[in-house]
Amino acid sequence: MVFASNKGFNISKGEYVARMDADDVAYPSRLQKQINFLDIHHDYGAVAGLVEYIPHSEYTAGFNRYVNWSNSIITYEDLQKKQFIEMPLVNPTTMWRKEVADKLGMYDDGDFPEDYEMWLRWLSKGIKIAKVPEVVLKWYDSDERLTRTNPIYSNESFFKIKTKYLSNWLENNNPFHPNVVVWGASKNSRKRAKPLFDNGVEILYYIDIKLRTNLDREVIQYKDIPSPNEIFILVYMKQEDARNEIQRFLKSRGFIEGINYLLVS
């Protein structure tokens, strides 16, 4: 996919470049609506859209969950805050200015999901991206989807590449850098947070509902967290309901998403 996409881009001549897969179907108005957006919003480098998900079987709860989550993220501000949970853009819906890719590069080939890496890279360079707030593509699923069959799309690969860009983001936005506090002391949460150490980020302690012992760091009960002017929190919680509950609690304590904490899983 990297070779074909980059080759297509290299021979493209237009001001804008649109992306989609061979088995997807674009809505007739997709291109015009995205062109209109970029024509009007000169400070934006790319635009995406919502999708109509076409499942391949009845066992697609995970992808349905992802599509509903992604479709709820529209604005550049939300994309910035949610970029480290999962990829908030459905790659086949995207359109970008050719000059942006000429300057910052296209898909890199490596042991990571190339589309997620490119969008994280562009966002890290200050490229503004948003979505037209309507469905632009029928997104077809299949058992042969590379995200299911290729190891570069494994959970480990996702967390490795996003932790690299998360660490860069923290260096520029965390007033307590390199120190953070991780919400989530379960085995899975600690496994997902572990790459932080390799990127120069120090976990001071964990926050959880219940206290745990014999871990590599202290665990404190969530009701005992300090004030927002003392810590920066990374929430490593995969379940959306749990994330929403944590956000409500943090808001009640004066924490602001993107300022005092981030959702990263």
Secondary structure as GFF3:
##gff-version 3
##sequence-region A 1 265
A	DSSP	alpha_helix	2	10	.	.	.	ID=ss1
A	DSSP	beta_strand	16	18	.	.	.	ID=ss2
A	DSSP	beta_strand	25	26	.	.	.	ID=ss3
A	DSSP	alpha_helix	30	40	.	.	.	ID=ss4
A	DSSP	beta_strand	44	54	.	.	.	ID=ss5
A	DSSP	alpha_helix	61	71	.	.	.	ID=ss6
A	DSSP	alpha_helix	76	82	.	.	.	ID=ss7
A	DSSP	three_ten_helix	91	93	.	.	.	ID=ss8
A	DSSP	beta_strand	95	97	.	.	.	ID=ss9
A	DSSP	alpha_helix	98	104	.	.	.	ID=ss10
A	DSSP	alpha_helix	114	124	.	.	.	ID=ss11
A	DSSP	beta_strand	128	140	.	.	.	ID=ss12
A	DSSP	alpha_helix	146	149	.	.	.	ID=ss13
A	DSSP	three_ten_helix	151	153	.	.	.	ID=ss14
A	DSSP	alpha_helix	155	173	.	.	.	ID=ss15
A	DSSP	beta_strand	179	183	.	.	.	ID=ss16
A	DSSP	alpha_helix	187	193	.	.	.	ID=ss17
A	DSSP	alpha_helix	195	198	.	.	.	ID=ss18
A	DSSP	beta_strand	202	208	.	.	.	ID=ss19
A	DSSP	beta_strand	219	221	.	.	.	ID=ss20
A	DSSP	three_ten_helix	222	224	.	.	.	ID=ss21
A	DSSP	beta_strand	233	235	.	.	.	ID=ss22
A	DSSP	alpha_helix	240	252	.	.	.	ID=ss23
A	DSSP	beta_strand	261	263	.	.	.	ID=ss24
###
